[in-house]
Amino acid sequence: LDGCDHKTAYSYLGAALSLLPEDHWRSHYDLSLRLNFLTSSAANSCCQYDEAEQILRRGLTNARCLDDQLPSYLLLSQILQAQGKVNDVYDTCSAILTELGESIPESYTLCKSAKMLAETLKMYEELGDKWLKGEKTDDKTLHTTLQFYNVIVLASLFCKSFSMVAYFACKAVQLSLHRGLCERTPLTLLQFTSIVTKDDNAVLCYRIAKNAMSLRERFDVEAQIPELYYNFYGRIAWRFEPFQAGIEHLRRGFEA
């Protein structure tokens, strides 16, 4: 998988699964969970979406707790997203976020979203530099929760109102501001700024986005480069930086 030979990986992993005993979910639980997830990942990378989803759902059925299910639910949302099933992605992420203690409103008004945006920007300005210089948190729940927020923000762009999209983007930023910095913080900030930037707050949003990009030096975000570059150079930087430079970075993000 790391060598991007996904077809070969899919074949080998499928063979490995077939060699497990019939009661492998009971007798070899950890191995079964890992092999199931990797096989589904390989199938997804080969664009075998039906097979990937079928394998993944089998693993979800046999997983013993939510913590064991979370990586599979995240992969499932990505598989559904690749097929354009944005409503299913939204439903999956909203259900998991609820399980993680987050509140998901059925609807959100423009007035409420404007107020929440103002509160989020104010919170960022108050914490700003001190927060950005803070230590990386080891809060795994924060990392996972932000991952699902990142996915639901993208899905809701295609199936929900702008107010709901803004709600999720603001909630994710507020969560990181309260609980600390993690590897998902840069993308969370960039999604936020790419969605809420307007003429009257563009300078502040650009500063937030620049700070988000500077966090790349502190975290392992190599796998997020396409999304980071798209949100920064494709959605924000063009307002303030040479357009040609942005195109070159977008090309790099595509090639990554």
Solvent accessible surface area in square Angstrom, and as a share of the most:
residue,aa,sasa,rsa
1,L,70,0.35
2,D,148,0.77
3,G,68,0.66
4,C,96,0.57
5,D,81,0.42
6,H,52,0.23
7,K,159,0.67
8,T,56,0.33
9,A,14,0.11
10,Y,57,0.22
11,S,74,0.48
12,Y,156,0.59
13,L,25,0.13
14,G,29,0.28
15,A,51,0.40
16,A,33,0.25
17,L,31,0.15
18,S,88,0.57
19,L,150,0.75
20,L,28,0.14
21,P,61,0.38
22,E,180,0.81
23,D,57,0.30
24,H,32,0.14
25,W,37,0.13
26,R,177,0.65
27,S,53,0.34
28,H,81,0.36
29,Y,20,0.08
30,D,110,0.57
31,L,86,0.43
32,S,0,0.00
33,L,35,0.17
34,R,138,0.50
35,L,19,0.10
36,N,4,0.02
37,F,49,0.20
38,L,39,0.20
39,T,2,0.01
40,S,0,0.00
41,S,21,0.14
42,A,0,0.00
43,A,0,0.00
44,N,32,0.17
45,S,50,0.32
46,C,22,0.13
47,C,86,0.51
48,Q,76,0.34
49,Y,56,0.21
50,D,105,0.54
51,E,70,0.31
52,A,0,0.00
53,E,30,0.13
54,Q,120,0.53
55,I,15,0.08
56,L,0,0.00
57,R,111,0.41
58,R,108,0.40
59,G,2,0.02
60,L,15,0.08
61,T,116,0.67
62,N,52,0.26
63,A,14,0.11
64,R,152,0.56
65,C,63,0.38
66,L,50,0.25
67,D,105,0.55
68,D,39,0.20
69,Q,37,0.17
70,L,18,0.09
71,P,68,0.43
72,S,7,0.04
73,Y,51,0.19
74,L,23,0.11
75,L,12,0.06
76,L,2,0.01
77,S,0,0.00
78,Q,83,0.37
79,I,0,0.00
80,L,4,0.02
81,Q,42,0.19
82,A,60,0.47
83,Q,57,0.25
84,G,53,0.51
85,K,82,0.35
86,V,24,0.14
87,N,92,0.47
88,D,66,0.34
89,V,0,0.00
90,Y,18,0.07
91,D,87,0.45
92,T,21,0.12
93,C,0,0.00
94,S,17,0.11
95,A,57,0.44
96,I,8,0.04
97,L,0,0.00
98,T,80,0.47
99,E,118,0.53
100,L,39,0.19
101,G,67,0.64
102,E,22,0.10
103,S,70,0.45
104,I,42,0.22
105,P,36,0.23
106,E,171,0.77
107,S,86,0.55
108,Y,46,0.18
109,T,75,0.44
110,L,126,0.62
111,C,103,0.62
112,K,115,0.49
113,S,5,0.03
114,A,62,0.48
115,K,135,0.57
116,M,17,0.08
117,L,22,0.11
118,A,61,0.47
119,E,81,0.37
120,T,0,0.00
121,L,21,0.10
122,K,129,0.55
123,M,40,0.18
124,Y,3,0.01
125,E,102,0.46
126,E,120,0.54
127,L,66,0.33
128,G,7,0.06
129,D,97,0.51
130,K,172,0.73
131,W,22,0.08
132,L,23,0.11
133,K,162,0.69
134,G,26,0.25
135,E,154,0.69
136,K,96,0.41
137,T,29,0.17
138,D,134,0.69
139,D,45,0.24
140,K,170,0.72
141,T,62,0.36
142,L,0,0.00
143,H,54,0.24
144,T,24,0.14
145,T,1,0.01
146,L,0,0.00
147,Q,35,0.15
148,F,1,0.00
149,Y,0,0.00
150,N,6,0.03
151,V,20,0.12
152,I,0,0.00
153,V,3,0.01
154,L,71,0.35
155,A,0,0.00
156,S,0,0.00
157,L,74,0.37
158,F,137,0.57
159,C,35,0.21
160,K,79,0.33
161,S,61,0.39
162,F,106,0.44
163,S,4,0.03
164,M,5,0.02
165,V,2,0.01
166,A,3,0.03
167,Y,14,0.05
168,F,0,0.00
169,A,2,0.01
170,C,0,0.00
171,K,45,0.19
172,A,2,0.02
173,V,1,0.00
174,Q,28,0.13
175,L,22,0.11
176,S,1,0.00
177,L,8,0.04
178,H,136,0.61
179,R,93,0.34
180,G,17,0.16
181,L,2,0.01
182,C,4,0.02
183,E,45,0.20
184,R,31,0.11
185,T,0,0.00
186,P,0,0.00
187,L,0,0.00
188,T,2,0.01
189,L,0,0.00
190,L,0,0.00
191,Q,15,0.07
192,F,2,0.01
193,T,0,0.00
194,S,10,0.07
195,I,19,0.10
196,V,3,0.02
197,T,21,0.12
198,K,109,0.46
199,D,128,0.66
200,D,123,0.64
201,N,17,0.09
202,A,9,0.07
203,V,111,0.64
204,L,28,0.14
205,C,0,0.00
206,Y,39,0.15
207,R,109,0.40
208,I,1,0.00
209,A,0,0.00
210,K,92,0.39
211,N,33,0.17
212,A,0,0.00
213,M,11,0.05
214,S,61,0.39
215,L,5,0.03
216,R,82,0.30
217,E,160,0.72
218,R,106,0.39
219,F,16,0.07
220,D,107,0.55
221,V,7,0.04
222,E,125,0.56
223,A,101,0.79
224,Q,11,0.05
225,I,22,0.11
226,P,54,0.34
227,E,74,0.33
228,L,0,0.00
229,Y,24,0.09
230,Y,112,0.42
231,N,13,0.06
232,F,6,0.03
233,Y,24,0.09
234,G,26,0.25
235,R,77,0.28
236,I,1,0.01
237,A,2,0.02
238,W,129,0.45
239,R,82,0.30
240,F,85,0.35
241,E,44,0.20
242,P,97,0.61
243,F,136,0.57
244,Q,132,0.59
245,A,42,0.33
246,G,10,0.10
247,I,76,0.38
248,E,61,0.27
249,H,45,0.20
250,L,62,0.31
251,R,111,0.40
252,R,121,0.44
253,G,3,0.03
254,F,181,0.76
255,E,114,0.51
256,A,77,0.60
